[in-house]
Amino acid sequence: MEKMQEGVGVLLRKAALMTSRTTQTVVHFSSAFRLPGFEASQPAGDYASID
């Protein structure tokens, strides 16, 4: 029984580590743009968005 409980603990820890997923999307801006909260314009180019 002790071995089984130990195995279940390992599985639960692994499941907890694998529950979040992220995706990355690259967005291309062909001209400079402004964002609220930033003083300066942001330059045109590729920006990675990680969700």
N, C-alpha and C positions, 0 to 999 in steps of 0.2 A: 504494500500500500504506500509506503514511504517513497519508493521509486516512482510510482505513478504520480503522486503529488508533485514531486520534483519536476517530472516531465511536463506536467500541466503548467507549472510556474514558468518554465522556459518558453512554452508556447505562448502564454499570455504576454510575456515580456516581448517576444518577437512580434506578436500582433500589435502591441502598443507602439512599437517602433515603426511599423509599416502602415499606420492608419492615415497619414497625411500624404497628399499628392500635390505636386506643383506642376504648372504648365508655364512655358515661356513662349511669348509671342513677340516678334520684332515688328515695331511700327516705324514706318518711314515718313518723315516730314520733309517736304520739298522746299519749304521756306521757314524762316524763323517764326517762333510762336511765343505767346505769353501765357504764363500760368498764374492764377490767383495766389498771392502770398510770396511771389518772387518779384524783386525789383527789375531785374534785367530780363530781356528777351532770351529765350533758349535758342541755340543755333539749330539750323536744319540738319537732318541726318537720321541715322537709325538709332532707335531707343528700344531697349529690351524691357518688356513688361512681364514680371513674374507674379503669377497668381497662385 
